[in-house]
Structures are given as C-alpha cells and as structure tokens.
Amino acid sequence: MAKNWSGKGTKDDPWRLKTPPLASEFTIFRDETVDPPLLVCQVGSTKLTYLARVIEDMHAMLKRHGDWMPLGAADEQKDAADGTIEAWGRAKTNPVGGWYGQKKGYRGRVGMYLPPLLEALGLVELEHNPKNNRVRAK
C-alpha cells in the first residue's frame, strides 16, 4: 500500500495525513512550546488540539486491548459508541480522566484524526475502508 503521510511533525513541516477512508487530508504537528505539549490538527479552516500524550496513551491502551478496535469517530456534541477509540478518548477512565481534545466544542474526533498519526509513526495497523474502520497495535 502507498504511504498515506509525509512531514516531520513540526510546525514548519507538519505531518500531512489522510483520514482512515483516505477521503480527506489534514495536518498535525507537535507543539512543545506549551505545557502540556499539544498536537495541533488543522482540518480545512478548523483547528483542533489534543494532548500530545494521546500518542503513547492510545498505543498502550491498544496493546492491552490486544485486538482490533473500531474507531467510532464522532463530534464532541454526539455520543461515542461504547468500545471505540472515540469513547476511550473522552472516558473518565482513560489516563487523563476525560477529554484528550482541548478546544471546547472541538474535543471529539479522536477516532478520526489520531489513528492515522499512530499509523504514520509505525505504532498501529489501520484499516482504510469507506467506513467502519478499525485499528490495532503493532
């Protein structure tokens, strides 16, 4: 399969990624100038921010899970389906005790934008179907 990403993850050279269905492009970079560090995700004119630790936390959770997990991407205003990456990304039981997304009103979509980054970093296998994609740790 062709590589679905490029970039180094810096502000000047962000990761250029595609959503799991490979239908849309977006960028992410790691901002170490703030405390705690953030991932800044640009989707068209919309900027989303996530705690950077989500990379390690999600990978560790997927390793413990040990099998495929549905993405379940959803906006903040919509409920996340149980047992999905999206539900984990906002659960009170995750390592940060709630939302990894930091911008109120735009805290969702962990299941859409973070698995492609983990795939680019070589941490996960990610499906690229038109919908209902899943991810698992390598």
N, C-alpha and C positions, 0 to 999 in steps of 0.2 A: 504494500500500500504506500502511496506517496506521503511524504511528510506534510502534515497539516499545520505547521507552525514555522515561525522564524523569529529572530530577535534574541537579545541578551537579557531582557527583563529590567533594563534601566529606563529612566525617564527619557533619555535621548535615543534609546534603541529598545522600545518595549517588545514584549512577546507579541507577535501577531498570530492570532489563533482563529480557529473556526468552531462554531457551536457543534455539539455532537452530531446533528444530522448533516453537517458540512454545508448548511444553507446560508449562514451569515458569518461575517468576520467581526472581530473585536480585538482590542489590545489590552494588555495588563503589564504594569511594571510594579516593582517593589520599591516602596518609598521608605527608606531608612532614616529620613530626616525627621520623622515624627516618632513619638513614643506613646504607645507601642507601634512598631512598624506596620505599615498597611500595604495591601495590594490595591492598586488603583486600576479599575477596569473601565475602559471607555467603549461604549456601545453606541455608535452614532453620536448624537449630541448628549447622551446621558452618561454621567459619571457615577459609578458605584465604587464603594470602598469596602474592603474586607480585612479583618485582622490577618496579617501575614502568617501567623502561626497556624492558620487553617490548613496549610500545605502539609505540615508534619502531623497535625492532629487528625486530618482526614485519612492520611495514609495509614497511620497507626490503627484507626478505627476499622478501616477496610481489611487490614492484616488480621485483626482479631475476628472480624466477621467471617473471613475465610472463603467467601463465595461471591457470586455476582450480586450486586445491589442495584435496584432501579434508581434512576436519577430523580424523577419526580419534580423537576423544576417548576417553581411557582412564584408569582409576585408576592410581596410581603402581605398584601391585603387578602390573599387566598390561603386557605388551609393547605398544609402539605400532607400528602398521603403518608400514612404510617409505613415505617420500614424503608423509607427512601433517604437518599443523600440530603434532599431538601429538608426533610423532617429532622434529621440529625443536626443540620446546620443552624437550627433555631431552637433545639431542645434544651430544656433546663438541665438535662443530664449530660450534655456534652462538656468537654474540658473547660469552656469559658462560661458555662452556665446560661447559655442563651444564644442570641444572635451573633454570628460572625460578621454579618453585614453591619456597617457602621452609620450609614446615612438614612435617617428615619424616612420612611416611605419608599426606600430603595434597598431594604436589607435582605430581600429574598433573592432568588435566582442562583443560590449557591450550587444547586444541582445542574445549572446550565453552564456557568462560566468557570467553575473551578476544576471539574474533571478534565477538560481539555488541557489545562495547565499541568495537572499532575501527569497526564499522558505525555506531554512535551518534555517533562522532567524525567521521564522513564520510570515513574513510580506505579503506574496502573495500566491496565488494558481497558479500553473504552470502545463500546460499540458505536457504530455510525449508521444506524438505520434512520428512516424518515421520522420515526417517533418511538417512544417506549424504550430508550436506550438504557444500558446498564454499564456498571463499572466494577472492576475488582482489582485488588492489589497484586502487584508482581512480587 
